[in-house]
Amino acid sequence: MSSNSARRSAVQAITTYKPEASPLNFYDTKPTDIFGCNVFTDKVMRERLPKDVYKALHKTIEFGERMDPGIADTVAAVMKDWAIEKGATHFTHIFYPLTGQTAEKHDSFLMPDGQGRIIAEFSGAMLIRGEPDASSFPSGGLRATFEARGYTAWDVTSPAYIMENPNGTFLCIPTMFLSWTGVALDKKTPLLRSGQALNREARRVLKLFGIETKLPVVSYAGLEQEYFCIDHNFN
C-alpha cells in the first residue's frame, strides 16, 4: 500500500469511526467511583476477609512475613465470590516468561461434582500454585525441553484484578514462574528477590548506625516506562 493510500485509509477510518459503546458520562459518574473497581485492593480485602485473615495477609504483603498456608482457602473463597460478582467465569495465573510476552493459563471456576452437576470451586491450593506447560518457554538450558517442570506461584504483593474483554470476563492472579527446583524462569522473580536482598542488606547497614526498624526498606527507583494507547482502527 502506498503512503497516499495509507493516509486516505487513515482519514476514512477517522471520519467513519463510531465507538462500540457509549462513553462514560463523567457528569453522572465520578472517576473516583470507578477507579480500581475491578482490582482486589486492600480496601476490598479489609471489607471482605475475616479480621484475623486480613491481618495475617497484610503482614505478608507489607512486611514480607511468611504467609500462613492455612489462610489460603479463606482468601481464595472470598476472591472467587468477589470475581463471580463481577461476572468472571474463569481465573488465570498470569506470568512473565523469558519470551518477552505475558503468558496465561485459564481455568474455569466450575467443576463437576461427580453427580451430574457442577459447583463453583476455587481452593487455596489453586490460588497459590499452578502448573502450566513450561516446555515451550526458554530456560537457558536449565532443564530438558521435553520436561515441563514449570510452576506459577502466587505473588501476594501484586493485587488480583478482573479483566473484561469480548471473549469473557476472568480473574487475573499475578504470579511468579519457577522451575521445580526454585530457579527463576521469568522476569518477575529476580526483581522480587532483588527487593528482598535490598531490604535485608539495607536494614543490616542501618543497624550498624544504631537504627533498627521493623518496617521494610523499599526502593522506588527504576526504569521509566511509557504506554501509548492506539485506536484499534489504526492497528
C-alpha positions, 0 to 999 in steps of 0.5 A: 500500500502506498503512503497516499493510500495509507493516509486516505485509509487513515482519514476514512477510518477517522471520519467513519469511526463510531465507538462500540459503546457509549462513553462514560458520562463523567457528569453522572459518574465520578472517576473516583467511583470507578477507579480500581473497581475491578482490582482486589485492593486492600480496601476490598480485602479489609471489607471482605476477609475475616479480621484475623485473615486480613491481618495475617495477609497484610503482614505478608504483603507489607512486611514480607512475613511468611504467609500462613498456608492455612489462610489460603482457602479463606482468601481464595473463597472470598476472591472467587465470590468477589470475581463471580460478582463481577461476572468472571467465569474463569481465573488465570495465573498470569506470568512473565516468561523469558519470551518477552510476552505475558503468558496465561493459563485459564481455568474455569471456576466450575467443576463437576461434582461427580453427580451430574452437576457442577459447583463453583470451586476455587481452593487455596491450593489453586490460588497459590500454585499452578502448573502450566506447560513450561516446555515451550518457554526458554530456560537457558538450558536449565532443564530438558525441553521435553520436561515441563517442570514449570510452576506459577506461584502466587505473588501476594504483593501484586493485587488480583484484578478482573479483566473484561474483554469480548471473549469473557470476563476472568480473574487475573492472579499475578504470579511468579514462574519457577522451575521445580527446583526454585530457579527463576524462569521469568522476569518477575522473580529476580526483581522480587528477590532483588527487593528482598536482598535490598531490604535485608542488606539495607536494614543490616547497614542501618543497624550498624548506625544504631537504627533498627526498624521493623518496617521494610526498606523499599526502593522506588527507583527504576526504569521509566516506562511509557504506554501509548494507547492506539485506536484499534482502527489504526492497528 
